[in-house]
């Protein structure tokens, strides 16, 4: 599970912004939370704000961090890293990325700093009970290993042979050692963060298998397709084929169905697969991808169906119909707005004072009570 992400000097984000899924001590809708030690972690979060405020850039920053962890080890000598700075930032201003997350029974803290396209700092820690265990710290090309790892020959060889100032150490180590604490940190980025529309078709086989193994998920997909076409009665899986069932005939989803039906399948399946396999999925403007009723049911599914699951849904939206106290706690609702120097400011509803427990949040948002003056979609039917 993603616990916290922060970054600075990335696209519209200039000063450090912090996004958190750690619940407050609010007792409302306790079933929306998963307990992990002293933490209470939220399964869903939504970010509102006008166009151009930087909602999408938060997701792009997470995707950027993931990409460097997975791929920077392949950089050749002399190659500099991409560093999409804020337009008002000087060339030598550093960009910083930090993340805390859960993998198995451990909480991790990982981050790095880029300066002029090179790695200037990097660190990895994990928490074991009350103890903080250092895996490594790095400044430029110099690395300090924690006491538990300092004599690991494989690790030392990787540092000597592969590490460069244009590569992240976690990327170089990856899953190339038998140190499970390091492997799990890498695998969180590789397997457990999903940005919608990224590698969707490559996940088709896994998604079909997931649909075969979970009847609730199959029914959810059926209801999604019915929102688009009420004549659809069922979805039947005969691996590797998926059949769309109508009253008097059936079609092969991939060979015979319309582009619209196939597109919907590729939009819904990564969300389904993420739920089943306990991943963190980021969806930008969920109402554009999914009909409102379907999106509403998916949000409720992540919120309450499996309280011990590690699955998380984090999405942006303009649709104020989701702003209901029955669907979200205050600490699940976030706002993005442009502040001074056209830089993104990010904050949660829980940080705003004098918000009543029974307050009409949608009305307050429209009235501008919480800042981030909204761009919203009117209520009504129609496919999205």
N, C-alpha and C positions, 0 to 999 in steps of 0.2 A: 504494500500500500504506500502511496505517496503521502508523506506527512507535511512536508514544507518545501517550497521552492522559492528561491530569491535570485534576482539578477540585477545588474546595472549596466548602463551604457550599451543597450542593444536596441537598434531601430528606434521606436518612439520612447523607449524606456531609458531615461537618463540617470536619475537618482535611483537608489536601491528600492525595489518593490518586493513585498513578501506576500506570498499566497500560502495559506495553511488549510489543511483538512482536519486539524485537531479541534475537537469540540470544546466549547466553553462549558462552564458549570451549569448552564441552563438545563432544567429538568424536562423541558418540553420534548415530546417525541423521542424518548430515550431509545426506542427501537430502531431509530435511524443510525445508531452508533455501534461500533464494534470496540469492545474493551481490549486493550493491549497494555498490560502492566498498569502504569499510572495514566496512560493515555486513553482517550475516548475518540475514536477516529470515524469521520463521516464517510458514508458511501457515495454521496452525491454532492455536487457543488455547482452553482450557476453564476455566471458573470454577465452583468448588464452594463450598458453604456452606449453612447452615441457612436455612429460610424466614425472611424478615424481616431478613437480614443485609446486604442492599443490593446483591446481585448484579444484579438487574434495574435498580436505580437507576443503575448505571454505564452501562448501555445507554441509559437514559432521558436521562442527561446528554449523551451523544453525540448522541442524537436532538434534544435541546433545542438544542445548539450548531448542528446542521445547520439546524434550523428558523429560528433567528435569522439565520443567514447567508443563507438563501433568501428570507425574508419580512419581516424587520424594516424593509426599505426602504419598505414600504407603510404604515408607521405614520403616523398623522396627528399634527398639532401638539397637544401636551399629553398624548398617549397614553403611558403608561408600559409598560415591558416586564414580562412575567411573570418572576418571580424566586423559584422554589420553594426557599426557604431551609430549613436545618435548623431543627427546631422549638425548639432551645435557643439559636439564634443571635439576637442583637438585630437590630432592623430595619435598622440602619445598617451591619451587618457585610457586607463585599463578598463576592460570589461570583465565582470565577475559573475560566476554562476555557482550556486550552492543548492544542494538537495539533501533532505533527510527522508529516509524511506525504510519500510519494513521488508525483510526477506526472511521467511521462516520465523525463527524465534529471536532474531537479532534486529536491532535498530541501527541503521548506518547513517553516517554523515560524510558526504563527498562533495568536493568542489574544486574549482580552478579559476585562475585569473589569466586573461590574455592581454598582452600589450604589444601593439604594432604587429599583430599576426603571429606572435610566438607565446609559448606557455611560460609565464613568469612565476606562477605558484600553482601547487596542486596538493591535495591532502585526501586521505581516506581514514576514517575511524569507524569503529563499531562499539556498541554499548552492550555489555554483558552484566545484567543486573544493575548494580550501582557503579560498576567499573567501566571506565572508558579505555578501550584498547586501541592504541595507535598502530595502524598498518604501515602507513608511510606519510612523510611530509616531503615537500620538494620546493626548492627555489631554483628556477632556471634548470640547469642540467645537473644540479646537485641534489641527491636524495638521501634522506635519513629514514631507515626502517625501524619499526617498533621492535621492542625486545623480543617478542615472540617470533619475529620473522627475519631478524638480522643475519642469521646464519644459513638461511635457505639458499642452497647453491643454484637451484634453477632460477630463483628470483634474482639473485645477484647477476647471473649470466644474462638474463633478459635485459636488465638495466644496462649492463656493459655493452651488449651487442646491438640492441634495438632502439634504446631511448635516444631521442633528440629533442631539441627545444621546439620543434614543430609537431611533436607528438605527445599525447597524454600517456602517462605511465599506465593508467588503468586500461587504456586501449592496447598497449603493448603486452601487458600481462594477460588480459582477457581471461580465457579459460585454458591458458597454456601451462598452468601449474596444478598441483594436486592440493592446493590450499583452498578449502571449501569456502572460507570467509571471503576470500578475494573473488573466487569464481562466482559466488552468489551476487556480489555487488555488480559485477559485469553483467550477469544474466538478468538482473533487474532491468537494465537498460535494453538489453537485447530482446528479451521475451515479454516483459511485463508492462511496457509503456507502448500504447498503440495510439497513433494519431490518425483519425479517420481519413480515408482516401489514400493512405499510404500502404502500398503492397496489398490492396484489397483482393485482387484476383489471385495473387500468390497464396492467399489464405483460404481459397475456395474449398480445397480438400478437407482442411481441418474443420472448417465451418460446417460442411456437410456431415462429417462424422459426429460433430457435436449435436447437430439437429437430429441425427439418428438415435443418439444416446439419451436425449432428454425430451420427453413428451411435452413438458410445459413450454420449452423453447419452440418446439415445432408448432404448438398451438398459437404462440405469440406471433410467429412468422405468418401463419395462416390469417390471423386477424389483421396483420399489417397489410397483406395483399388484398384482403377484402375491402380495406379502406380505399384502395386504388381502383378495384374492380369488384363490385358486389356479386358478380356472377361466379367468382372463384369460390369453390366449396372446400377444397382441401389441398394440401401439399403432401405428396407421397415421395419418399426417398427409396430408390432402388439403386444403391451405390453401383457405379458412379453417376447415375442419372437422378435428376430431380423432376418429378412429374407434377404439373399443375392440373388439378382436377376440376372440371366443370360439370354441369348437370348431365350432359349426354356424351362427353368426350374428355380426353385429357391431352395435354401437350408436353413436349420436352422443353423444360425451362430454357436450356442453353441453345437448342437448335431451332425451336419453333416460336418462342414467345417474342413479344414486342421488346423494343429497346427500353421502354419505360419500365416494364416488369423486371427485366434483367438488371437494370440500374438500381431499382429498389432492393432487389435481392442483395446486391453488392454493398448497399448502404446499411442494411439491417444486419446482415450476417456477422460483420466484425463486432458489432455491439453484442450480439448473442454470444459469439465465441469468447469475447472478453468477459462476459458475465460468468460463463461456465468455467472458464480456466483462470478466474481470479486475476484479471489484468486491470490496468488503469487505462481507460479509453478517454481521449480528448476529442470532443465533437464541436466544431465551430458552427454556430447558428443552426442548432438542431432542428428548428422549425422549417428550414429550407430543405433539409434532407428528408424529414419525416412529417407526415400529417400530424396535426396537434394531438389528436386523440391517441395515436400510436406513441408519440413522444411521451405523453402523460403516463401511459401504462408502463413504458420502459423506465421512466424515472421512479415510479412507485415500486417497480420490481427491484431495482438496485437499492432503494431505500429500505425495504422491509422484508423481502422474501427470504433472504439468507443472512441473518445477522452475524453469523460467524464466518461468512465469506470475506475474502479480501478484495473482491471486485469493487471498482470505483468508476463512476461516470462523472466527468467534469465537462461542462459545456458552456458555450456562450449563447445568448439569445437576445432578441428584441421583443419577443412575445410576452406581454405583461400578464397573459392569462395563467402563466406558470407561477406568478407571484402570489401564492396562497400560503397561509400559515399552516394549512393542512398538508401541504406538499413539502415545505421547507422550514427548517429552523432559521433563526436570524443568522447563525454562524455559517449557514450554507449559502447565503446570498451575498454576492460581491458586486462591487461597482468599479468601473474604470472611467476616468475622465482625464482630459488634458489640463495640466496646470501651467505653471510658468514655463517659458521657453518651449511651449508645445511638447511637454514631457508627460508621460503617462503617470497618473497617480492611481493606486489600487487600494481599496479598503473594503471591509465587510460591513454588513448591516449591524452586526454585533458591536462594532466600534462606535456606532452613532448613539448618542445619549437620547434619552426620553422617547424611545420607541416603545409604545405600549404592547403588551402581550396580545391584545385583541385588535391591534391596529390594522387598517386596510392598507396593506403594503403596496398593492398595485396603484391605488389612488395616491398614496404618498409619493410614489415614484413619478407618476405623471405630473404631479404638482411641483416636482423639483425639490421635495423636502430633503432628499438624501444626496443631492448633487447629481453628477453624471446625467445631466438633462437628457431625457430619453428620446430615442427614435424607436417607436413601437409599431407593431402590426395590429390593425383593428381586428376585433373578433369577427368570426364568420367562417363559413365552410370553404371548401375548395381544396384541391390538392396543392402541395407545396413542393 
